[in-house]
């Protein structure tokens, strides 16, 4: 038998057990490295909160226009939850757990919400209205991280995006 034909017959490929072992090792490697890689690539803390709130605001504005109905964002100071709702909540009651909400991470705290000409809220349940035309109630949401760095999110009725400013920006001075 020619040498080339003998070499071809001896190479049979990988066995099923070898393939399963390799797949198991690669799976274990991804299970160990994956969460570390994800946490390294996606910043948490204030950046995550800012992106989430901005996404909620933009989403509620779009939904209000499509549905031709007012929508609401809520901020619950007691639980540290920020979310969106279809209807206004009664004065003393908060949202049910059915509403999509984001709980602030432990390293970020809600300082206050400020409405120009109305005042500042630091406790209870705050509701930010989005009109059926997609205009959000003019307000500033003030956040602080565990190092004391403050961030202000400014919600303006006629702007499509949420403005993010470093430090505590008062709307009364604008």
N, C-alpha and C positions, 0 to 999 in steps of 0.2 A: 504494500500500500504506500502511495506517495506520502512524503513527509507533510505536505500542506494539507492533505485530507485528514491525516491523523491529528494534526493540531486543531483542525476545525471540529472534529468529533469530541475532543477532550474539553473544549470550552463550551460548557452547557449553560452559562449564565448564573444568576443568583438564585438561591433557594428561597422559598417562601419565608422560612425562619430568619434568614439574613435580612430580607426586606422588612419584616416586622420589627426586628431589633433596631434597624436604622431609623425607621419611622418613630419608634418609641423614644429613642435617644433624642431625636430632633424635637419631638413633642415636649419632652421634659425640659430641654434647653429653652424652648419658647415660653414655657410656663414659668420658668425662673427669671429669664431676662425680660420678657414682655412687660410686666408691670413696672419694672425699674425704668425701662426705656420710655414707656408712656408717661410716667411722672416726670421724667427729665425733659421730655419734649413739650408737654403741655403745662404751662405755668398755672399754679393754683392761686389761692389767696385773693387779693384784691383784683388781679387781672381777670380771674375766672368770674368773680362777682360782677364786675363791670360788663364783661361780655354777655353774661346771662341776663342782666337787667336790660341792656341795650337790645338784646334779642327779643325779650318779652315786650318791650315798648314798640319796636318795629312790627312785631307779629300782631299785637293788639290793634295797632293803627291800620294795618292791612285788613284785618278781620272786620273791623268796624266799617270800613268802606265797602267791603264785599257784602256784608250782611245788612248794611244800612241801619245799624243799631249801635247804641253806645256800648262801650266795653270798659273794663276797669282793671287797673293794677292794684294789688293790695300789698301793704307792708305791715307785718305784724311785729311790733317791737318786742312783745313779750316772748314770742317763740323764735324770733330771728328768721321768719319765713317771708319770702318775697314771691308773689305769684300773680296769676292772671285769673280774671273771673268774667263771667258773662253778664252778671247783674250786680247792682249795688247791694252791699250788706246792710242789714238793719243796724242802727246806731251802736248797740252794745254787743252785738254778736260778731264773731269772726267767721272766716270761711271754713267750710267743711274740708275734710281731707280729700274730697273728690276733685278739688281745684288743683290744676298744675301749680306746684310751688317749689321753690328752691330754698333750702335751708342754708343760711350763711355758715361758712367754715368757722372753726373756733378762733382762727387768727384774724378774723375781720369782724368789726362791729358796726352797727348802724348808729351814727351819731344823731341825726335828725333829718326831717324833711321840712323844707321851707317853701312857703307859697308867698309870693310878693303881695303885699297889701293885706294878707290874711294872717300871717304869723308862722310860727315854727312849731312842729309837733315832735315830741321826744318819747311819748308813751302811747300805748293803746294800738289801735288799728287805723292805719292811714289808707285812704283810697284815692287813687289818681284816676280821673275820668278821661276817657278817650271818646270824642264826639263821633256821631255817625259819619261825619265828613273826614274823620281820621286825624283830627287835631287833638293833641294831648294837652292836658291841663299844665299850665306853666308852673314848674316846680324845680327844686334842687334837692337831690338826695346826697347827703354827706356820709361818707364812710371813713373809717380809720382802721389801720392794721395794728398788729400787736406792738410795732415799733413806734406808734404814734403818727405815722405818715397818713395824712388825710387826702382824700380824693373826693371831688365833687362831680356828680352827674347832673347836667342841666338838661331838662326836658322843655323844649320850646315848641309852641303850637305849630308853627309854620315850617319847621325844619324837619327833614326826613330822618336825620341821624340824631343820636344823643351826643351832646358835647361832654367831653371828659376833661377835667382840669385838675392839675395837681394843687393840693392845698384846699383850705376851706374858702369857697367863693360864696359870698352872700349876694342874694338877688336884690336885696334892698339897696345895695350900693351901686347897682348897675344902671 
